[in-house]
Amino acid sequence: MKKVVSLAISKEKGVQKLPVEEVRLIEDFGVEGDAHGGPWHRQVSFLASERIEAQKEKGLDVGFGAYAENIATVGIDWPKVPVGTKLKIGKEALLEITQIGKKCHTKCAIYKMAGDCIMPREGVFARVLKGGTVRVGDEIEFL
C-alpha cells in the first residue's frame, strides 16, 4: 500500500523540517506555512521512508524531516515515477510530479548535520493542482 508516513514543514529553506500530523495543500502554492511554497515547480517535496531508514542503517542520525522533505511515504520508489505523473493524496489533494532530484549548489545545514543529503538523488518534487488536507496515514493513488 502506498501511503503517507510523515509530514513536515519549516519556516526557512535549507534546514530540517519539523514533523506535523497534517498539512493543508494550497493550489498552485504548496504546503501552507512552508518556506518552499510559492508559484513555482517545487511546491511539495517527497522522499521514500525506506531511503531515510537506509541512511539510519548507515549510522546517520536522521529521521523524518531531516532531509527537508514535506511528505515521506512508504511503498513508492520516487525516482522511478515519471515527471508529469498525477497523484491523489487523501480525499481531495491532487498533485503533479515536476522534477526528480535537484542540484545542490552549496552544502546546506542538512548535509552538514547528516553528512550526506539524499534529496538530490532520491527526492521528487510536485506542484499542487488541487488543494486539500493531507494527514499521516493517507493513501496515495497514482492517476
Backbone as ProteinMPNN parsed JSONL, in Angstrom:
{"seq_chain_A": "MKKVVSLAISKEKGVQKLPVEEVRLIEDFGVEGDAHGGPWHRQVSFLASERIEAQKEKGLDVGFGAYAENIATVGIDWPKVPVGTKLKIGKEALLEITQIGKKCHTKCAIYKMAGDCIMPREGVFARVLKGGTVRVGDEIEFL", "coords_chain_A": {"N_chain_A": [[0.829, -1.179, 0.0], [0.52, 2.216, -0.812], [1.345, 4.989, 1.016], [1.178, 7.953, 3.14], [3.609, 8.528, 5.553], [4.843, 10.417, 7.071], [4.681, 13.921, 7.658], [5.981, 17.181, 7.128], [7.097, 20.512, 7.91], [8.762, 23.701, 7.409], [9.839, 26.972, 8.344], [11.952, 28.169, 7.144], [14.227, 27.908, 4.346], [16.549, 25.259, 3.484], [16.944, 24.016, 5.908], [16.249, 21.479, 8.414], [12.972, 20.044, 8.465], [10.073, 20.262, 10.57], [8.202, 17.647, 11.986], [4.661, 17.179, 11.532], [1.176, 16.414, 12.116], [-0.757, 16.836, 10.17], [-1.184, 18.595, 7.051], [-2.058, 21.471, 5.106], [-2.609, 21.59, 1.756], [-2.238, 23.961, -0.747], [-3.654, 25.09, -3.708], [-1.565, 25.659, -6.499], [0.442, 26.679, -4.856], [1.505, 25.158, -2.634], [2.568, 23.734, 0.445], [0.84, 24.984, 3.134], [2.261, 27.44, 5.188], [4.878, 26.615, 4.797], [8.29, 27.183, 3.905], [9.025, 26.654, 1.253], [6.845, 27.049, -0.306], [4.988, 28.557, -3.014], [4.517, 30.137, -6.266], [5.828, 28.12, -8.146], [7.695, 25.319, -9.55], [8.515, 23.481, -7.626], [6.834, 22.937, -5.309], [6.038, 21.056, -3.382], [7.749, 18.523, -1.64], [8.845, 15.128, -1.886], [9.883, 12.08, -0.321], [11.022, 8.785, 0.005], [10.299, 6.782, 2.798], [11.717, 4.487, 3.157], [14.219, 5.099, 2.116], [15.155, 6.938, 3.947], [15.348, 5.294, 6.192], [17.377, 3.589, 5.277], [19.562, 5.31, 5.366], [19.75, 5.668, 8.097], [20.51, 3.107, 8.82], [23.072, 3.152, 7.912], [24.259, 4.493, 9.886], [23.733, 7.177, 10.214], [22.326, 9.886, 12.016], [19.359, 10.485, 11.549], [15.971, 11.445, 10.845], [12.431, 11.649, 10.146], [11.79, 14.515, 8.207], [14.394, 15.389, 8.313], [15.712, 15.644, 5.886], [14.497, 17.759, 4.758], [12.136, 17.103, 3.517], [8.727, 17.377, 2.575], [6.749, 15.405, 2.506], [6.936, 12.17, 3.552], [6.919, 8.836, 2.464], [5.63, 5.442, 2.186], [6.206, 2.541, 0.284], [6.67, 3.541, -2.295], [8.87, 4.053, -4.953], [10.277, 6.745, -5.507], [12.177, 8.056, -7.403], [11.676, 6.629, -9.722], [9.225, 7.386, -10.635], [7.642, 8.932, -13.259], [8.15, 12.305, -14.491], [5.395, 14.469, -14.74], [3.495, 12.694, -13.912], [0.4, 12.274, -12.27], [-1.038, 12.449, -9.022], [-3.165, 11.476, -6.34], [-3.762, 12.413, -3.029], [-5.032, 11.38, -0.011], [-8.391, 12.507, 0.509], [-8.857, 14.643, -1.274], [-6.64, 16.156, -2.314], [-4.673, 16.91, -5.15], [-1.852, 16.358, -7.098], [0.997, 17.03, -9.268], [3.863, 15.501, -10.528], [6.867, 17.213, -10.955], [9.64, 17.355, -10.994], [12.547, 15.335, -10.702], [14.862, 14.674, -8.319], [17.473, 17.096, -7.545], [19.72, 19.883, -7.963], [22.305, 20.621, -5.733], [23.779, 23.446, -4.761], [25.323, 24.378, -2.72], [26.701, 23.204, 0.376], [24.28, 22.513, 2.406], [22.589, 23.055, 5.612], [21.437, 20.628, 6.19], [23.047, 18.72, 4.877], [25.427, 19.182, 6.285], [24.68, 18.421, 8.87], [23.819, 15.744, 8.551], [25.794, 14.535, 7.031], [25.453, 13.673, 4.536], [23.264, 14.263, 1.818], [20.351, 13.065, 0.623], [18.365, 14.051, -0.962], [19.067, 15.273, -3.507], [19.406, 12.998, -5.095], [17.306, 11.231, -4.514], [14.979, 12.62, -3.906], [11.774, 13.918, -4.878], [9.753, 16.241, -6.619], [6.783, 18.28, -6.658], [3.883, 20.024, -7.98], [0.955, 21.643, -6.746], [-2.142, 20.804, -7.894], [-4.766, 20.714, -7.082], [-5.947, 21.72, -4.022], [-6.071, 20.622, -0.535], [-6.566, 18.896, 2.603], [-3.995, 16.951, 4.01], [-3.128, 14.048, 5.716], [-1.111, 12.182, 8.057], [-0.911, 8.795, 7.306], [-2.698, 8.833, 5.212], [-3.742, 7.493, 2.076], [-2.039, 7.114, -1.084], [-2.701, 7.611, -4.428], [-1.947, 6.822, -7.7], [-2.743, 8.424, -10.704]], "CA_chain_A": [[0.0, 0.0, 0.0], [1.249, 3.48, -0.89], [0.72, 5.93, 1.94], [1.943, 8.985, 3.826], [4.04, 8.118, 6.889], [5.28, 11.602, 7.803], [4.509, 15.238, 7.046], [6.879, 18.107, 7.815], [7.183, 21.873, 7.374], [9.746, 24.603, 8.01], [9.655, 28.392, 8.013], [13.136, 28.591, 6.4], [14.788, 26.954, 3.393], [17.885, 24.757, 3.797], [17.013, 23.457, 7.256], [15.352, 20.353, 8.649], [11.574, 20.387, 8.678], [9.512, 19.694, 11.79], [7.044, 16.791, 11.72], [3.31, 17.573, 11.93], [0.22, 15.338, 11.841], [-1.482, 17.137, 8.945], [-0.853, 19.833, 6.354], [-3.036, 21.919, 4.123], [-2.015, 21.906, 0.468], [-2.935, 25.057, -1.404], [-3.496, 25.044, -5.165], [-0.517, 26.486, -7.091], [1.306, 27.268, -3.831], [2.23, 24.129, -1.903], [2.181, 23.464, 1.818], [0.593, 26.189, 3.923], [3.213, 27.653, 6.264], [6.204, 26.082, 4.486], [9.157, 28.134, 3.206], [9.167, 26.33, -0.164], [5.607, 27.354, -1.005], [5.014, 29.672, -3.951], [4.125, 29.784, -7.636], [6.931, 27.538, -8.905], [7.51, 23.895, -9.83], [8.916, 22.628, -6.499], [5.987, 23.358, -4.19], [5.957, 19.978, -2.392], [8.82, 17.542, -1.827], [8.571, 13.76, -1.446], [11.011, 11.194, -0.117], [10.6, 7.474, 0.491], [10.757, 6.482, 4.161], [12.704, 3.407, 3.039], [15.534, 5.725, 1.882], [15.565, 7.52, 5.227], [15.763, 4.149, 7.009], [18.678, 3.119, 4.771], [20.576, 6.228, 5.888], [19.885, 5.341, 9.528], [21.269, 1.855, 8.903], [24.481, 3.502, 7.666], [24.761, 5.138, 11.086], [23.397, 8.596, 10.285], [21.297, 10.229, 12.993], [18.349, 11.216, 10.787], [14.591, 11.0, 10.985], [11.525, 12.347, 9.237], [12.026, 15.951, 8.154], [15.834, 15.683, 8.304], [16.143, 15.999, 4.534], [13.614, 18.852, 4.34], [11.016, 16.605, 2.723], [7.395, 17.668, 3.112], [5.966, 14.184, 2.634], [7.652, 10.887, 3.488], [5.946, 7.817, 2.089], [6.031, 4.052, 2.167], [5.697, 1.798, -0.868], [6.874, 4.231, -3.576], [10.253, 4.326, -5.348], [10.024, 8.043, -6.149], [12.951, 8.392, -8.608], [11.154, 5.901, -10.886], [7.928, 7.956, -11.02], [7.942, 9.906, -14.309], [7.665, 13.685, -14.468], [4.08, 14.565, -15.367], [2.566, 11.789, -13.238], [-0.526, 12.91, -11.344], [-1.377, 11.603, -7.9], [-4.143, 11.959, -5.372], [-3.415, 12.08, -1.653], [-6.197, 11.561, 0.841], [-9.704, 12.624, -0.127], [-9.052, 15.69, -2.273], [-5.438, 16.799, -2.858], [-4.198, 16.422, -6.446], [-0.538, 16.919, -7.401], [1.678, 16.571, -10.473], [5.32, 15.435, -10.38], [7.504, 18.195, -11.841], [11.1, 17.23, -11.031], [13.156, 14.233, -9.972], [16.171, 15.118, -7.85], [17.769, 18.528, -7.647], [21.13, 20.238, -7.789], [22.643, 21.356, -4.525], [24.909, 24.315, -5.114], [26.15, 24.535, -1.52], [26.463, 22.192, 1.407], [23.299, 23.114, 3.306], [22.583, 22.592, 7.003], [21.062, 19.215, 6.189], [24.264, 17.984, 4.531], [26.388, 19.318, 7.386], [24.189, 17.652, 10.012], [23.687, 14.319, 8.248], [26.976, 14.016, 6.361], [25.032, 13.331, 3.176], [21.893, 14.671, 1.543], [19.826, 12.167, -0.409], [17.353, 14.729, -1.791], [19.462, 15.436, -4.913], [19.3, 11.719, -5.797], [16.093, 10.477, -4.18], [13.818, 13.483, -3.717], [10.905, 14.211, -6.013], [9.031, 17.483, -6.367], [5.485, 18.357, -7.323], [3.082, 21.232, -7.789], [-0.389, 21.317, -6.291], [-3.184, 21.1, -8.879], [-5.978, 20.932, -6.295], [-5.583, 21.69, -2.618], [-6.804, 19.795, 0.405], [-5.853, 18.49, 3.807], [-3.31, 15.667, 3.939], [-2.815, 13.57, 7.063], [-0.305, 10.976, 8.196], [-1.737, 7.613, 7.118], [-3.495, 8.936, 3.97], [-3.291, 6.705, 0.933], [-1.625, 7.822, -2.287], [-3.184, 6.922, -5.62], [-1.44, 7.351, -8.977], [-3.846, 8.55, -11.67]], "C_chain_A": [[0.879, 1.25, 0.0], [0.567, 4.468, 0.052], [1.719, 6.909, 2.538], [2.313, 8.467, 5.213], [4.539, 9.287, 7.732], [5.006, 12.845, 6.971], [5.387, 16.202, 7.826], [6.893, 19.462, 7.117], [8.322, 22.628, 8.057], [9.475, 26.013, 7.529], [10.814, 28.921, 7.172], [13.553, 27.499, 5.423], [16.151, 26.485, 3.897], [18.05, 24.206, 5.197], [16.085, 22.25, 7.351], [13.928, 20.87, 8.845], [11.082, 19.688, 9.944], [8.271, 18.876, 11.466], [5.74, 17.365, 12.292], [2.365, 16.43, 11.553], [-0.585, 15.562, 10.564], [-0.991, 18.448, 8.361], [-2.013, 20.191, 5.435], [-2.275, 22.282, 2.853], [-2.889, 22.957, -0.206], [-2.617, 25.021, -2.896], [-2.498, 26.09, -5.642], [0.328, 27.248, -6.066], [2.146, 26.199, -3.151], [1.675, 23.958, -0.511], [2.027, 24.783, 2.574], [1.601, 26.274, 5.061], [4.622, 27.146, 5.999], [6.998, 27.075, 3.63], [9.276, 27.874, 1.701], [7.899, 26.611, -0.972], [5.757, 28.546, -1.929], [4.671, 29.208, -5.347], [5.308, 29.306, -8.48], [6.738, 26.036, -8.984], [7.896, 22.968, -8.679], [8.154, 23.012, -5.236], [5.954, 22.342, -3.054], [7.073, 18.981, -2.69], [8.44, 16.207, -1.193], [9.874, 13.0, -1.276], [10.473, 9.884, 0.452], [11.158, 7.232, 1.891], [11.805, 5.368, 4.146], [14.112, 3.966, 2.818], [16.066, 6.371, 3.158], [16.07, 6.406, 6.148], [17.124, 3.617, 6.573], [19.811, 4.011, 5.269], [20.813, 5.98, 7.376], [20.733, 4.086, 9.704], [22.753, 2.075, 8.631], [25.088, 4.23, 8.856], [24.457, 6.623, 11.187], [22.244, 8.81, 11.26], [20.254, 11.117, 12.302], [16.963, 10.619, 11.054], [13.731, 11.753, 9.994], [11.727, 13.851, 9.358], [13.488, 16.327, 8.039], [16.332, 16.14, 6.94], [15.261, 17.08, 3.914], [12.508, 18.385, 3.402], [9.704, 17.003, 3.388], [6.627, 16.392, 3.412], [6.878, 12.969, 2.489], [6.595, 9.802, 3.309], [6.512, 6.419, 2.285], [5.425, 3.421, 0.914], [5.883, 2.449, -2.224], [8.364, 4.461, -3.794], [10.213, 5.61, -6.185], [10.87, 8.341, -7.378], [12.471, 7.681, -9.876], [9.789, 6.421, -11.352], [8.193, 9.056, -12.049], [7.393, 11.311, -14.038], [6.353, 13.724, -15.252], [3.045, 13.648, -14.741], [1.693, 12.575, -12.266], [-0.863, 11.919, -10.232], [-2.367, 12.295, -6.982], [-3.697, 11.499, -4.0], [-4.624, 12.372, -0.781], [-7.465, 11.707, 0.013], [-9.762, 13.618, -1.269], [-7.8, 16.266, -2.926], [-4.969, 16.111, -4.142], [-2.896, 17.14, -6.773], [-0.003, 16.348, -8.702], [3.179, 16.61, -10.244], [5.966, 16.345, -11.424], [9.015, 18.022, -11.966], [11.544, 16.04, -10.202], [14.569, 14.663, -9.606], [16.333, 16.617, -7.987], [19.266, 18.741, -7.505], [21.284, 20.984, -6.477], [23.907, 22.15, -4.832], [25.851, 24.552, -3.935], [25.834, 23.392, -0.57], [25.561, 22.829, 2.461], [23.407, 22.532, 4.716], [22.253, 21.108, 7.088], [22.285, 18.355, 5.907], [25.253, 18.009, 5.7], [25.976, 18.49, 8.6], [24.26, 16.157, 9.736], [24.937, 13.707, 7.628], [26.704, 13.603, 4.925], [23.616, 13.866, 3.018], [21.391, 13.826, 0.376], [18.795, 12.841, -1.31], [17.809, 14.927, -3.247], [19.312, 14.16, -5.742], [17.924, 11.082, -5.668], [14.827, 11.32, -4.069], [13.057, 13.73, -5.012], [10.046, 15.411, -5.631], [7.76, 17.545, -7.194], [4.882, 19.745, -7.124], [1.668, 20.784, -7.461], [-1.397, 21.772, -7.343], [-4.517, 21.401, -8.197], [-5.607, 20.75, -4.829], [-6.434, 20.741, -1.794], [-5.941, 19.467, 1.601], [-5.254, 17.098, 3.607], [-2.881, 15.307, 5.354], [-1.883, 12.364, 6.994], [-1.263, 9.784, 8.115], [-2.579, 7.65, 5.863], [-2.87, 8.077, 2.876], [-2.95, 7.609, -0.235], [-2.035, 6.968, -3.49], [-2.601, 7.601, -6.864], [-2.574, 7.334, -9.993], [-3.356, 8.32, -13.09]], "O_chain_A": [[1.866, 1.323, 0.732], [-0.623, 4.754, -0.084], [2.933, 6.72, 2.455], [1.446, 8.02, 5.963], [4.65, 9.176, 8.953], [5.089, 12.823, 5.742], [5.531, 16.07, 9.041], [6.725, 19.553, 5.901], [8.782, 22.249, 9.134], [8.946, 26.219, 6.437], [10.702, 29.981, 6.555], [13.274, 26.319, 5.636], [16.829, 27.2, 4.636], [19.172, 23.951, 5.635], [15.245, 22.028, 6.48], [13.714, 21.983, 9.326], [11.613, 18.649, 10.336], [7.384, 19.347, 10.755], [5.719, 17.951, 13.374], [2.728, 15.57, 10.75], [-1.044, 14.605, 9.942], [-0.456, 19.301, 9.069], [-2.823, 19.348, 5.048], [-1.412, 23.16, 2.861], [-4.115, 22.849, -0.229], [-1.455, 24.934, -3.293], [-2.565, 27.254, -5.248], [0.861, 28.319, -6.359], [3.37, 26.318, -3.095], [0.464, 24.026, -0.301], [2.956, 25.588, 2.645], [1.786, 25.315, 5.809], [5.481, 27.233, 6.877], [6.444, 27.724, 2.743], [9.599, 28.793, 0.949], [7.886, 26.428, -2.19], [6.556, 29.445, -1.668], [4.547, 28.007, -5.589], [5.738, 29.992, -9.407], [5.715, 25.525, -8.529], [7.624, 21.77, -8.751], [8.753, 23.367, -4.221], [5.853, 22.722, -1.887], [7.315, 18.636, -3.847], [7.815, 16.149, -0.134], [10.846, 13.24, -1.992], [9.569, 9.888, 1.288], [12.344, 7.448, 2.14], [12.674, 5.313, 5.016], [15.09, 3.377, 3.278], [17.269, 6.356, 3.42], [17.099, 6.558, 6.805], [17.937, 3.235, 7.414], [20.901, 3.521, 5.563], [21.943, 6.074, 7.855], [21.563, 4.004, 10.609], [23.593, 1.285, 9.063], [26.276, 4.551, 8.855], [24.876, 7.271, 12.146], [21.308, 8.013, 11.318], [20.266, 12.338, 12.451], [16.821, 9.457, 11.434], [14.248, 12.423, 9.099], [11.822, 14.393, 10.459], [13.804, 17.468, 7.701], [17.269, 16.934, 6.851], [15.277, 17.291, 2.701], [11.999, 19.162, 2.594], [9.584, 16.971, 4.613], [5.942, 16.292, 4.43], [7.507, 12.764, 1.451], [5.527, 9.843, 3.919], [7.708, 6.239, 2.517], [4.294, 3.721, 0.533], [5.323, 1.977, -3.213], [9.045, 5.001, -2.923], [10.127, 5.562, -7.412], [10.319, 8.854, -8.352], [12.823, 8.089, -10.984], [9.257, 5.946, -12.355], [8.897, 10.019, -11.746], [6.328, 11.48, -13.443], [6.225, 13.087, -16.297], [1.85, 13.793, -15.0], [2.182, 13.433, -11.531], [-0.96, 10.714, -10.464], [-2.399, 13.52, -6.866], [-3.302, 10.348, -3.816], [-5.173, 13.473, -0.81], [-7.596, 11.105, -1.053], [-10.607, 13.484, -2.153], [-7.901, 16.825, -4.018], [-4.88, 14.885, -4.205], [-2.829, 18.369, -6.735], [-0.477, 15.319, -9.184], [3.716, 17.632, -9.816], [5.66, 16.264, -12.613], [9.611, 18.49, -12.936], [10.991, 15.768, -9.137], [15.376, 14.978, -10.48], [15.447, 17.314, -8.48], [19.985, 17.883, -6.991], [20.491, 21.868, -6.152], [24.961, 21.585, -5.124], [27.022, 24.883, -4.119], [24.82, 22.707, -0.71], [26.026, 23.593, 3.306], [24.211, 21.635, 4.975], [22.748, 20.412, 7.976], [22.536, 17.376, 6.61], [25.837, 16.985, 6.055], [26.828, 17.92, 9.282], [24.707, 15.387, 10.586], [25.124, 12.492, 7.688], [27.618, 13.23, 4.19], [22.856, 13.912, 3.985], [21.945, 13.873, -0.722], [18.39, 12.263, -2.319], [16.991, 14.76, -4.152], [19.114, 14.229, -6.954], [17.433, 10.462, -6.611], [13.721, 10.785, -4.131], [13.635, 13.747, -6.099], [9.663, 15.575, -4.473], [7.662, 16.956, -8.271], [5.289, 20.517, -6.256], [1.237, 19.696, -7.844], [-1.499, 22.96, -7.65], [-5.296, 22.23, -8.667], [-5.019, 19.736, -4.45], [-7.388, 20.141, -2.29], [-4.738, 19.727, 1.611], [-5.915, 16.189, 3.104], [-2.347, 16.136, 6.092], [-1.867, 11.627, 6.009], [-2.301, 9.769, 8.777], [-3.129, 6.623, 5.465], [-1.65, 7.954, 2.768], [-3.484, 8.71, -0.372], [-1.751, 5.771, -3.553], [-2.751, 8.809, -7.049], [-3.283, 6.336, -10.122], [-4.144, 8.387, -14.033]]}, "name": "protein", "num_of_chains": 1, "seq": "MKKVVSLAISKEKGVQKLPVEEVRLIEDFGVEGDAHGGPWHRQVSFLASERIEAQKEKGLDVGFGAYAENIATVGIDWPKVPVGTKLKIGKEALLEITQIGKKCHTKCAIYKMAGDCIMPREGVFARVLKGGTVRVGDEIEFL"}
